[in-house]
Amino acid sequence: MTAADVSALARHLFETHGPKALAQAAQEASSFEKAGDSAQARTWRQVEAVLREMRGARES
């Protein structure tokens, strides 16, 4: 999956799940890790990273 595809998936996930998108991506990654599908797990970890970037830094 290309970086553009990962970003598009992250945006779609955020549009459909809102603030819960990050948790959803983590759950997907965990499920694929448990199933032994490292390629899909890696993709979902990349989606997680994009979602964190989209969220931005927290203000203190």
C-alpha positions in Angstrom: 0.0 0.0 0.0 1.4 3.4 -0.9 1.7 6.3 1.4 -1.1 8.1 -0.4 -3.3 5.0 0.1 -2.5 4.9 3.8 -3.3 8.6 4.1 -6.6 8.1 2.2 -7.5 5.2 4.5 -6.7 7.2 7.6 -8.8 10.2 6.4 -11.7 7.9 5.6 -11.5 6.2 9.0 -11.4 9.6 10.7 -14.5 10.8 8.7 -16.4 7.7 9.7 -15.3 7.1 13.3 -14.3 10.6 14.4 -12.2 10.7 17.5 -12.4 6.9 17.9 -10.6 6.4 14.6 -7.2 6.0 16.3 -8.5 3.3 18.6 -10.2 1.5 15.7 -6.9 1.5 13.7 -5.1 0.1 16.8 -7.7 -2.6 17.2 -7.4 -3.6 13.5 -3.6 -3.7 13.8 -3.8 -5.9 16.9 -6.2 -8.3 15.2 -4.0 -8.8 12.2 -0.9 -9.2 14.5 -2.8 -11.9 16.4 -3.8 -13.6 13.2 -0.2 -13.6 12.0 -0.7 -11.2 9.1 2.2 -8.9 9.5 1.7 -7.0 6.2 -1.8 -5.9 7.2 -0.7 -5.2 10.7 2.0 -2.9 9.4 -0.4 -1.1 7.2 -2.7 -0.5 10.1 0.2 0.8 12.3 1.0 3.2 9.5 -2.7 4.3 9.5 -2.3 4.9 13.3 0.7 7.1 12.7 -1.1 9.2 10.1 -4.0 9.6 12.4 -1.7 10.8 15.2 -0.2 13.3 12.8 -3.7 14.5 11.8 -4.6 14.9 15.5 -1.6 17.1 16.0 0.3 17.9 19.1 -1.6 18.2 22.3 -1.5 21.6 24.0 -0.3 21.7 27.5 
